[in-house]
Amino acid sequence: MIRRGLATALLATLIAWSPGQLSAAPLTLDAVLAHADADHPEVDLARAQQAVGDAEAQLAHSLNDFRVTLDATLRTGRNALYNDHFHPDHLIRLNARKTLLDFGRQQTSAAATEQESQARALQLLDVRAQRRITLMARFFDVLLADLRDGAETEALAVAYVSWDNARERLAVGQLAQWELSELEARYLDILARRNDVRRDLREKRMALGAAMNLPGMVLEDLVDPKLPDNERALPEFDALFEVVKAENPRLLAHLKLLASAAQRINGVRAENRPSLEFEAEAAAWSREATTRDDLRAGFNFNWPIWQGKRNDARMAREQARFHELQARHDTLVIDLRQSVLATREEIQLLRNAARRGEEFNAIYRDQFLEKARAEYEMELKTNLGTAMAETQFANLRQRAIEYRLALAWARLEALVGGPGQWARHYAKPVQEDKK
């Protein structure tokens, strides 16, 4: 009871935190992940880029549409036919043009912009997948910081009780001064460490709010998830990598960009081809002339026979961009292969080694706590507080393993295009690799 009272008094002396906007209802992981598709600067940027791609595709499809122009002029002039006097020469003219044949210019431009638009849509999917990982990581950061705060607070209470009891023993001559100083220094070290944990906890809460696009929100009450997906069967590497190559949105976006670059090369080649255009015009003139038509229609044929080095320069530029995209694509394939391998190895390590070690340690700490509680009740020893703190630290390490495992699975899901694509390919149990 004395130790509990001292711990309560200690908690009353904690560093005061500036008030902030607190979350009202308990926050679950699913509720946090729902913000992956909500408004956020990263998502807004990807959506804006997709809108640009859609607009460019629409523009390319409209290049051969009818072009209607209205010209009107108010002017005057003089010549010998009008005795060198100024005479009105106003006009109004309505002109319509439409390209009938361009031998591939509009088609290649439309195909290129369509591929780019599809690439931007795939990039938006990748941004959402990365947002899920970020939100999950920030959520787990808060949970771990909260567990660390509880464990450090328990350790601080134990250190304070030991220091306070030592002062009484020093007063009756049962303890040397240097021993008291050692306990006081230990208490102050733990106090500084706990205060730093409190600061880090608040930063983690605000970082979660910022990731959810809720700046200034201090998310206090979080629900620890059960994470049943951590027990899923792990696919074989070769089969998994084939799925990644077929479904990864970033890789598919690069393939679309490559196809777009190839179409732009074809578009530059089409610049040397002729074009046929239909033109119709209606006009009204204030000055009569035999060379002027009120109505006329016809076809315009244009063939750019020589354009200097302009087309050669454009061709060299588009080919260079194609080779750059090809190199980026090949690099991405290598990076994805390494990511799949590293993530899969991490899952195996966490499940087969790290988790088992922490489970054994947690069992040992529970047993040690029961032993310390029994000795405390029999007044044999006073190490119950230390055992309770160590138990909390063991639970902290155990949950950290599960959070790392959940994040690794989330990264693996993102590599195949998200949870939906993963479920489509791996709805049935897959034999786990035991290597």
BAVEX-242653 format. One record per residue (C-alpha): residue number from 1; x, y, z; residue in three letters. Coordinates in steps of 0.1 Angstrom, whole numbers, padded with zeros to 4 digits. Layout:
N
+-----+-------+-------+-------+------+
:  nr :     X :     Y :     Z : rest :
+-----+-------+-------+-------+------+
: NUM :     X :     Y :     Z :  ala :
...
+-----+-------+-------+-------+------+
//
This chain:
435
+-----+-------+-------+-------+------+
:  nr :     X :     Y :     Z : rest :
+-----+-------+-------+-------+------+
:   1 :  0000 :  0000 :  0000 :  met :
:   2 :  0029 :  0024 :  0008 :  ile :
:   3 :  0045 :  0017 : -0026 :  arg :
:   4 :  0011 :  0022 : -0043 :  arg :
:   5 :  0006 :  0055 : -0026 :  gly :
:   6 :  0041 :  0067 : -0035 :  leu :
:   7 :  0035 :  0056 : -0071 :  ala :
:   8 :  0003 :  0076 : -0072 :  thr :
:   9 :  0020 :  0106 : -0058 :  ala :
:  10 :  0047 :  0102 : -0084 :  leu :
:  11 :  0022 :  0101 : -0112 :  leu :
:  12 :  0008 :  0134 : -0099 :  ala :
:  13 :  0042 :  0150 : -0105 :  thr :
:  14 :  0044 :  0141 : -0142 :  leu :
:  15 :  0053 :  0168 : -0167 :  ile :
:  16 :  0022 :  0187 : -0177 :  ala :
:  17 :  0014 :  0185 : -0214 :  trp :
:  18 : -0002 :  0214 : -0233 :  ser :
:  19 : -0039 :  0208 : -0240 :  pro :
:  20 : -0048 :  0197 : -0275 :  gly :
:  21 : -0078 :  0185 : -0293 :  gln :
:  22 : -0084 :  0149 : -0281 :  leu :
:  23 : -0101 :  0121 : -0299 :  ser :
:  24 : -0135 :  0112 : -0284 :  ala :
:  25 : -0142 :  0076 : -0294 :  ala :
:  26 : -0117 :  0047 : -0294 :  pro :
:  27 : -0099 :  0045 : -0327 :  leu :
:  28 : -0095 :  0012 : -0344 :  thr :
:  29 : -0070 :  0002 : -0371 :  leu :
:  30 : -0098 : -0002 : -0397 :  asp :
:  31 : -0110 :  0033 : -0390 :  ala :
:  32 : -0075 :  0046 : -0395 :  val :
:  33 : -0070 :  0027 : -0428 :  leu :
:  34 : -0102 :  0040 : -0441 :  ala :
:  35 : -0084 :  0074 : -0444 :  his :
:  36 : -0062 :  0059 : -0471 :  ala :
:  37 : -0087 :  0070 : -0497 :  asp :
:  38 : -0097 :  0102 : -0479 :  ala :
:  39 : -0084 :  0137 : -0488 :  asp :
:  40 : -0047 :  0141 : -0482 :  his :
:  41 : -0021 :  0161 : -0500 :  pro :
:  42 : -0004 :  0130 : -0514 :  glu :
:  43 : -0037 :  0116 : -0526 :  val :
:  44 : -0048 :  0150 : -0539 :  asp :
:  45 : -0016 :  0153 : -0559 :  leu :
:  46 : -0020 :  0119 : -0575 :  ala :
:  47 : -0056 :  0127 : -0583 :  arg :
:  48 : -0046 :  0160 : -0599 :  ala :
:  49 : -0019 :  0143 : -0620 :  gln :
:  50 : -0046 :  0118 : -0631 :  gln :
:  51 : -0069 :  0146 : -0640 :  ala :
:  52 : -0041 :  0162 : -0661 :  val :
:  53 : -0036 :  0129 : -0679 :  gly :
:  54 : -0073 :  0126 : -0686 :  asp :
:  55 : -0074 :  0161 : -0700 :  ala :
:  56 : -0044 :  0155 : -0722 :  glu :
:  57 : -0060 :  0123 : -0736 :  ala :
:  58 : -0092 :  0143 : -0743 :  gln :
:  59 : -0072 :  0170 : -0760 :  leu :
:  60 : -0054 :  0144 : -0782 :  ala :
:  61 : -0088 :  0129 : -0793 :  his :
:  62 : -0101 :  0163 : -0803 :  ser :
:  63 : -0072 :  0174 : -0825 :  leu :
:  64 : -0091 :  0165 : -0857 :  asn :
:  65 : -0125 :  0180 : -0847 :  asp :
:  66 : -0141 :  0207 : -0867 :  phe :
:  67 : -0125 :  0241 : -0861 :  arg :
:  68 : -0149 :  0270 : -0866 :  val :
:  69 : -0135 :  0306 : -0866 :  thr :
:  70 : -0153 :  0339 : -0868 :  leu :
:  71 : -0133 :  0369 : -0880 :  asp :
:  72 : -0146 :  0405 : -0881 :  ala :
:  73 : -0128 :  0436 : -0892 :  thr :
:  74 : -0136 :  0473 : -0892 :  leu :
:  75 : -0112 :  0492 : -0914 :  arg :
:  76 : -0109 :  0517 : -0942 :  thr :
:  77 : -0085 :  0523 : -0970 :  gly :
:  78 : -0079 :  0541 : -1003 :  arg :
:  79 : -0067 :  0533 : -1038 :  asn :
:  80 : -0071 :  0546 : -1074 :  ala :
:  81 : -0104 :  0529 : -1080 :  leu :
:  82 : -0120 :  0551 : -1054 :  tyr :
:  83 : -0102 :  0584 : -1065 :  asn :
:  84 : -0076 :  0580 : -1038 :  asp :
:  85 : -0103 :  0586 : -1012 :  his :
:  86 : -0107 :  0565 : -0981 :  phe :
:  87 : -0135 :  0540 : -0984 :  his :
:  88 : -0148 :  0514 : -0959 :  pro :
:  89 : -0135 :  0479 : -0963 :  asp :
:  90 : -0152 :  0460 : -0935 :  his :
:  91 : -0156 :  0422 : -0934 :  leu :
:  92 : -0171 :  0394 : -0914 :  ile :
:  93 : -0161 :  0358 : -0922 :  arg :
:  94 : -0171 :  0324 : -0908 :  leu :
:  95 : -0145 :  0297 : -0915 :  asn :
:  96 : -0148 :  0259 : -0908 :  ala :
:  97 : -0119 :  0234 : -0911 :  arg :
:  98 : -0116 :  0197 : -0904 :  lys :
:  99 : -0087 :  0174 : -0909 :  thr :
: 100 : -0098 :  0144 : -0929 :  leu :
: 101 : -0065 :  0125 : -0932 :  leu :
: 102 : -0034 :  0130 : -0912 :  asp :
: 103 : -0018 :  0095 : -0918 :  phe :
: 104 : -0014 :  0086 : -0881 :  gly :
: 105 : -0007 :  0119 : -0863 :  arg :
: 106 : -0039 :  0121 : -0843 :  gln :
: 107 : -0040 :  0084 : -0837 :  gln :
: 108 : -0005 :  0081 : -0823 :  thr :
: 109 : -0010 :  0112 : -0801 :  ser :
: 110 : -0043 :  0099 : -0787 :  ala :
: 111 : -0027 :  0064 : -0780 :  ala :
: 112 :  0002 :  0080 : -0762 :  ala :
: 113 : -0019 :  0102 : -0740 :  thr :
: 114 : -0043 :  0073 : -0732 :  glu :
: 115 : -0014 :  0052 : -0720 :  gln :
: 116 : -0001 :  0081 : -0699 :  glu :
: 117 : -0036 :  0086 : -0684 :  ser :
: 118 : -0038 :  0049 : -0675 :  gln :
: 119 : -0003 :  0051 : -0660 :  ala :
: 120 : -0014 :  0080 : -0637 :  arg :
: 121 : -0044 :  0060 : -0626 :  ala :
: 122 : -0021 :  0031 : -0616 :  leu :
: 123 :  0001 :  0056 : -0598 :  gln :
: 124 : -0029 :  0067 : -0578 :  leu :
: 125 : -0035 :  0031 : -0567 :  leu :
: 126 :  0001 :  0028 : -0556 :  asp :
: 127 : -0002 :  0061 : -0536 :  val :
: 128 : -0032 :  0047 : -0518 :  arg :
: 129 : -0014 :  0014 : -0510 :  ala :
: 130 :  0016 :  0034 : -0496 :  gln :
: 131 : -0008 :  0055 : -0476 :  arg :
: 132 : -0022 :  0024 : -0460 :  arg :
: 133 :  0013 :  0014 : -0450 :  ile :
: 134 :  0020 :  0048 : -0436 :  thr :
: 135 : -0012 :  0050 : -0416 :  leu :
: 136 : -0006 :  0015 : -0402 :  met :
: 137 :  0029 :  0024 : -0392 :  ala :
: 138 :  0018 :  0056 : -0375 :  arg :
: 139 : -0009 :  0037 : -0357 :  phe :
: 140 :  0015 :  0011 : -0344 :  phe :
: 141 :  0040 :  0038 : -0334 :  asp :
: 142 :  0014 :  0052 : -0310 :  val :
: 143 :  0005 :  0018 : -0296 :  leu :
: 144 :  0042 :  0010 : -0290 :  leu :
: 145 :  0049 :  0044 : -0275 :  ala :
: 146 :  0019 :  0039 : -0251 :  asp :
: 147 :  0032 :  0005 : -0240 :  leu :
: 148 :  0067 :  0019 : -0235 :  arg :
: 149 :  0052 :  0047 : -0214 :  asp :
: 150 :  0034 :  0023 : -0192 :  gly :
: 151 :  0065 :  0001 : -0187 :  ala :
: 152 :  0088 :  0031 : -0180 :  glu :
: 153 :  0062 :  0046 : -0156 :  thr :
: 154 :  0062 :  0013 : -0137 :  glu :
: 155 :  0100 :  0012 : -0137 :  ala :
: 156 :  0101 :  0048 : -0124 :  leu :
: 157 :  0077 :  0040 : -0096 :  ala :
: 158 :  0100 :  0011 : -0085 :  val :
: 159 :  0131 :  0033 : -0087 :  ala :
: 160 :  0114 :  0060 : -0066 :  tyr :
: 161 :  0102 :  0036 : -0039 :  val :
: 162 :  0138 :  0021 : -0037 :  ser :
: 163 :  0153 :  0056 : -0034 :  trp :
: 164 :  0127 :  0067 : -0008 :  asp :
: 165 :  0132 :  0036 :  0013 :  asn :
: 166 :  0169 :  0040 :  0011 :  ala :
: 167 :  0167 :  0075 :  0026 :  arg :
: 168 :  0149 :  0060 :  0056 :  glu :
: 169 :  0176 :  0034 :  0059 :  arg :
: 170 :  0203 :  0060 :  0057 :  leu :
: 171 :  0187 :  0079 :  0085 :  ala :
: 172 :  0190 :  0049 :  0108 :  val :
: 173 :  0225 :  0040 :  0096 :  gly :
: 174 :  0216 :  0009 :  0076 :  gln :
: 175 :  0229 :  0023 :  0043 :  leu :
: 176 :  0259 :  0042 :  0031 :  ala :
: 177 :  0257 :  0076 :  0015 :  gln :
: 178 :  0272 :  0064 : -0018 :  trp :
: 179 :  0245 :  0037 : -0020 :  glu :
: 180 :  0218 :  0063 : -0016 :  leu :
: 181 :  0234 :  0084 : -0043 :  ser :
: 182 :  0235 :  0054 : -0066 :  glu :
: 183 :  0198 :  0048 : -0062 :  leu :
: 184 :  0190 :  0085 : -0066 :  glu :
: 185 :  0210 :  0087 : -0098 :  ala :
: 186 :  0192 :  0056 : -0111 :  arg :
: 187 :  0159 :  0072 : -0103 :  tyr :
: 188 :  0168 :  0104 : -0121 :  leu :
: 189 :  0180 :  0085 : -0152 :  asp :
: 190 :  0147 :  0066 : -0154 :  ile :
: 191 :  0128 :  0098 : -0148 :  leu :
: 192 :  0146 :  0115 : -0177 :  ala :
: 193 :  0140 :  0085 : -0199 :  arg :
: 194 :  0104 :  0083 : -0190 :  arg :
: 195 :  0099 :  0120 : -0197 :  asn :
: 196 :  0115 :  0115 : -0231 :  asp :
: 197 :  0091 :  0086 : -0237 :  val :
: 198 :  0062 :  0109 : -0229 :  arg :
: 199 :  0075 :  0135 : -0253 :  arg :
: 200 :  0079 :  0109 : -0280 :  asp :
: 201 :  0044 :  0095 : -0273 :  leu :
: 202 :  0028 :  0129 : -0279 :  arg :
: 203 :  0048 :  0133 : -0311 :  glu :
: 204 :  0036 :  0099 : -0323 :  lys :
: 205 :  0000 :  0108 : -0316 :  arg :
: 206 :  0003 :  0141 : -0335 :  met :
: 207 :  0021 :  0123 : -0363 :  ala :
: 208 : -0009 :  0099 : -0366 :  leu :
: 209 : -0033 :  0128 : -0367 :  gly :
: 210 : -0012 :  0144 : -0395 :  ala :
: 211 : -0011 :  0112 : -0415 :  ala :
: 212 : -0049 :  0111 : -0412 :  met :
: 213 : -0050 :  0147 : -0424 :  asn :
: 214 : -0062 :  0158 : -0390 :  leu :
: 215 : -0035 :  0183 : -0380 :  pro :
: 216 : -0037 :  0193 : -0344 :  gly :
: 217 : -0056 :  0162 : -0334 :  met :
: 218 : -0041 :  0143 : -0304 :  val :
: 219 : -0054 :  0108 : -0308 :  leu :
: 220 : -0054 :  0093 : -0273 :  glu :
: 221 : -0076 :  0062 : -0272 :  asp :
: 222 : -0065 :  0035 : -0296 :  leu :
: 223 : -0077 : -0001 : -0298 :  val :
: 224 : -0050 : -0027 : -0300 :  asp :
: 225 : -0059 : -0048 : -0331 :  pro :
: 226 : -0059 : -0086 : -0331 :  lys :
: 227 : -0040 : -0090 : -0364 :  leu :
: 228 : -0053 : -0124 : -0375 :  pro :
: 229 : -0037 : -0120 : -0410 :  asp :
: 230 : -0003 : -0125 : -0394 :  asn :
: 231 : -0010 : -0162 : -0395 :  glu :
: 232 : -0016 : -0164 : -0433 :  arg :
: 233 :  0003 : -0189 : -0453 :  ala :
: 234 :  0034 : -0175 : -0470 :  leu :
: 235 :  0035 : -0182 : -0508 :  pro :
: 236 :  0066 : -0195 : -0525 :  glu :
: 237 :  0090 : -0168 : -0538 :  phe :
: 238 :  0089 : -0176 : -0575 :  asp :
: 239 :  0051 : -0178 : -0576 :  ala :
: 240 :  0048 : -0146 : -0555 :  leu :
: 241 :  0072 : -0127 : -0577 :  phe :
: 242 :  0053 : -0137 : -0609 :  glu :
: 243 :  0021 : -0122 : -0593 :  val :
: 244 :  0040 : -0090 : -0584 :  val :
: 245 :  0052 : -0086 : -0620 :  lys :
: 246 :  0017 : -0091 : -0632 :  ala :
: 247 : -0001 : -0069 : -0607 :  glu :
: 248 :  0022 : -0043 : -0592 :  asn :
: 249 :  0007 : -0009 : -0600 :  pro :
: 250 :  0040 :  0009 : -0601 :  arg :
: 251 :  0055 : -0016 : -0626 :  leu :
: 252 :  0023 : -0016 : -0647 :  leu :
: 253 :  0024 :  0022 : -0647 :  ala :
: 254 :  0060 :  0021 : -0661 :  his :
: 255 :  0049 : -0003 : -0688 :  leu :
: 256 :  0021 :  0021 : -0698 :  lys :
: 257 :  0047 :  0049 : -0699 :  leu :
: 258 :  0069 :  0028 : -0721 :  leu :
: 259 :  0040 :  0022 : -0745 :  ala :
: 260 :  0032 :  0059 : -0745 :  ser :
: 261 :  0069 :  0067 : -0753 :  ala :
: 262 :  0068 :  0042 : -0782 :  ala :
: 263 :  0036 :  0059 : -0796 :  gln :
: 264 :  0053 :  0093 : -0793 :  arg :
: 265 :  0082 :  0080 : -0815 :  ile :
: 266 :  0056 :  0069 : -0840 :  asn :
: 267 :  0040 :  0104 : -0838 :  gly :
: 268 :  0073 :  0121 : -0847 :  val :
: 269 :  0076 :  0098 : -0877 :  arg :
: 270 :  0041 :  0108 : -0887 :  ala :
: 271 :  0051 :  0145 : -0888 :  glu :
: 272 :  0067 :  0139 : -0922 :  asn :
: 273 :  0035 :  0126 : -0937 :  arg :
: 274 :  0009 :  0146 : -0957 :  pro :
: 275 : -0024 :  0158 : -0944 :  ser :
: 276 : -0058 :  0165 : -0961 :  leu :
: 277 : -0081 :  0191 : -0948 :  glu :
: 278 : -0116 :  0202 : -0957 :  phe :
: 279 : -0124 :  0239 : -0955 :  glu :
: 280 : -0157 :  0259 : -0959 :  ala :
: 281 : -0161 :  0297 : -0956 :  glu :
: 282 : -0189 :  0322 : -0957 :  ala :
: 283 : -0180 :  0360 : -0958 :  ala :
: 284 : -0196 :  0394 : -0962 :  ala :
: 285 : -0176 :  0424 : -0975 :  trp :
: 286 : -0185 :  0461 : -0975 :  ser :
: 287 : -0164 :  0467 : -1006 :  arg :
: 288 : -0171 :  0448 : -1038 :  glu :
: 289 : -0143 :  0430 : -1056 :  ala :
: 290 : -0142 :  0403 : -1082 :  thr :
: 291 : -0116 :  0382 : -1063 :  thr :
: 292 : -0138 :  0379 : -1032 :  arg :
: 293 : -0162 :  0350 : -1026 :  asp :
: 294 : -0192 :  0351 : -1004 :  asp :
: 295 : -0192 :  0313 : -1001 :  leu :
: 296 : -0165 :  0289 : -1009 :  arg :
: 297 : -0154 :  0253 : -1000 :  ala :
: 298 : -0125 :  0231 : -1009 :  gly :
: 299 : -0098 :  0207 : -0998 :  phe :
: 300 : -0063 :  0217 : -0986 :  asn :
: 301 : -0034 :  0193 : -0991 :  phe :
: 302 : -0003 :  0198 : -0970 :  asn :
: 303 :  0030 :  0178 : -0972 :  trp :
: 304 :  0059 :  0189 : -0950 :  pro :
: 305 :  0087 :  0178 : -0974 :  ile :
: 306 :  0116 :  0194 : -0955 :  trp :
: 307 :  0117 :  0207 : -0919 :  gln :
: 308 :  0154 :  0210 : -0914 :  gly :
: 309 :  0168 :  0193 : -0883 :  lys :
: 310 :  0136 :  0198 : -0862 :  arg :
: 311 :  0122 :  0164 : -0867 :  asn :
: 312 :  0156 :  0147 : -0862 :  asp :
: 313 :  0159 :  0166 : -0828 :  ala :
: 314 :  0124 :  0156 : -0818 :  arg :
: 315 :  0130 :  0120 : -0827 :  met :
: 316 :  0163 :  0119 : -0807 :  ala :
: 317 :  0145 :  0134 : -0777 :  arg :
: 318 :  0117 :  0109 : -0778 :  glu :
: 319 :  0141 :  0080 : -0783 :  gln :
: 320 :  0162 :  0092 : -0753 :  ala :
: 321 :  0130 :  0093 : -0732 :  arg :
: 322 :  0121 :  0058 : -0742 :  phe :
: 323 :  0155 :  0045 : -0733 :  his :
: 324 :  0153 :  0063 : -0699 :  glu :
: 325 :  0119 :  0048 : -0692 :  leu :
: 326 :  0132 :  0014 : -0702 :  gln :
: 327 :  0161 :  0017 : -0678 :  ala :
: 328 :  0138 :  0028 : -0650 :  arg :
: 329 :  0115 : -0001 : -0657 :  his :
: 330 :  0144 : -0026 : -0655 :  asp :
: 331 :  0157 : -0010 : -0623 :  thr :
: 332 :  0122 : -0012 : -0608 :  leu :
: 333 :  0120 : -0050 : -0617 :  val :
: 334 :  0152 : -0055 : -0598 :  ile :
: 335 :  0141 : -0034 : -0568 :  asp :
: 336 :  0107 : -0053 : -0567 :  leu :
: 337 :  0125 : -0086 : -0567 :  arg :
: 338 :  0147 : -0075 : -0539 :  gln :
: 339 :  0117 : -0061 : -0520 :  ser :
: 340 :  0097 : -0093 : -0523 :  val :
: 341 :  0127 : -0114 : -0512 :  leu :
: 342 :  0135 : -0091 : -0482 :  ala :
: 343 :  0099 : -0088 : -0471 :  thr :
: 344 :  0093 : -0125 : -0474 :  arg :
: 345 :  0125 : -0132 : -0454 :  glu :
: 346 :  0114 : -0107 : -0427 :  glu :
: 347 :  0081 : -0125 : -0423 :  ile :
: 348 :  0097 : -0158 : -0420 :  gln :
: 349 :  0123 : -0145 : -0395 :  leu :
: 350 :  0096 : -0128 : -0373 :  leu :
: 351 :  0073 : -0158 : -0373 :  arg :
: 352 :  0099 : -0186 : -0369 :  asn :
: 353 :  0125 : -0170 : -0347 :  ala :
: 354 :  0117 : -0135 : -0332 :  ala :
: 355 :  0082 : -0143 : -0322 :  arg :
: 356 :  0091 : -0176 : -0305 :  arg :
: 357 :  0119 : -0159 : -0286 :  gly :
: 358 :  0096 : -0132 : -0273 :  glu :
: 359 :  0068 : -0156 : -0265 :  glu :
: 360 :  0093 : -0176 : -0244 :  phe :
: 361 :  0105 : -0145 : -0227 :  asn :
: 362 :  0069 : -0134 : -0219 :  ala :
: 363 :  0062 : -0168 : -0204 :  ile :
: 364 :  0093 : -0165 : -0183 :  tyr :
: 365 :  0084 : -0130 : -0171 :  arg :
: 366 :  0048 : -0141 : -0162 :  asp :
: 367 :  0063 : -0170 : -0142 :  gln :
: 368 :  0088 : -0146 : -0125 :  phe :
: 369 :  0059 : -0122 : -0117 :  leu :
: 370 :  0039 : -0149 : -0100 :  glu :
: 371 :  0070 : -0159 : -0080 :  lys :
: 372 :  0076 : -0123 : -0070 :  ala :
: 373 :  0039 : -0119 : -0060 :  arg :
: 374 :  0040 : -0150 : -0038 :  ala :
: 375 :  0072 : -0138 : -0021 :  glu :
: 376 :  0057 : -0103 : -0017 :  tyr :
: 377 :  0026 : -0118 :  0000 :  glu :
: 378 :  0049 : -0138 :  0023 :  met :
: 379 :  0070 : -0106 :  0029 :  glu :
: 380 :  0102 : -0125 :  0019 :  leu :
: 381 :  0113 : -0100 : -0008 :  lys :
: 382 :  0103 : -0067 : -0023 :  thr :
: 383 :  0110 : -0072 : -0060 :  asn :
: 384 :  0073 : -0073 : -0071 :  leu :
: 385 :  0075 : -0038 : -0087 :  gly :
: 386 :  0106 : -0048 : -0107 :  thr :
: 387 :  0089 : -0080 : -0119 :  ala :
: 388 :  0058 : -0060 : -0130 :  met :
: 389 :  0079 : -0036 : -0150 :  ala :
: 390 :  0099 : -0063 : -0167 :  glu :
: 391 :  0066 : -0081 : -0176 :  thr :
: 392 :  0054 : -0049 : -0193 :  gln :
: 393 :  0086 : -0046 : -0212 :  phe :
: 394 :  0083 : -0082 : -0223 :  ala :
: 395 :  0047 : -0075 : -0235 :  asn :
: 396 :  0061 : -0044 : -0253 :  leu :
: 397 :  0086 : -0064 : -0272 :  arg :
: 398 :  0061 : -0091 : -0280 :  gln :
: 399 :  0036 : -0066 : -0295 :  arg :
: 400 :  0064 : -0049 : -0314 :  ala :
: 401 :  0070 : -0082 : -0332 :  ile :
: 402 :  0034 : -0085 : -0342 :  glu :
: 403 :  0033 : -0050 : -0354 :  tyr :
: 404 :  0064 : -0055 : -0375 :  arg :
: 405 :  0048 : -0086 : -0389 :  leu :
: 406 :  0016 : -0068 : -0398 :  ala :
: 407 :  0036 : -0041 : -0416 :  leu :
: 408 :  0056 : -0066 : -0435 :  ala :
: 409 :  0024 : -0083 : -0447 :  trp :
: 410 :  0010 : -0049 : -0456 :  ala :
: 411 :  0041 : -0042 : -0478 :  arg :
: 412 :  0037 : -0076 : -0494 :  leu :
: 413 :  0001 : -0068 : -0502 :  glu :
: 414 :  0011 : -0034 : -0516 :  ala :
: 415 :  0036 : -0051 : -0540 :  leu :
: 416 :  0007 : -0071 : -0556 :  val :
: 417 : -0016 : -0042 : -0558 :  gly :
: 418 : -0033 : -0041 : -0524 :  gly :
: 419 : -0055 : -0064 : -0502 :  pro :
: 420 : -0080 : -0069 : -0529 :  gly :
: 421 : -0055 : -0083 : -0554 :  gln :
: 422 : -0039 : -0104 : -0527 :  trp :
: 423 : -0073 : -0119 : -0518 :  ala :
: 424 : -0079 : -0126 : -0555 :  arg :
: 425 : -0047 : -0145 : -0559 :  his :
: 426 : -0044 : -0161 : -0525 :  tyr :
: 427 : -0080 : -0167 : -0513 :  ala :
: 428 : -0071 : -0204 : -0510 :  lys :
: 429 : -0045 : -0216 : -0486 :  pro :
: 430 : -0010 : -0217 : -0500 :  val :
: 431 :  0017 : -0242 : -0488 :  gln :
: 432 :  0041 : -0223 : -0467 :  glu :
: 433 :  0078 : -0223 : -0475 :  asp :
: 434 :  0097 : -0241 : -0447 :  lys :
: 435 :  0132 : -0231 : -0459 :  lys :
+-----+-------+-------+-------+------+
//
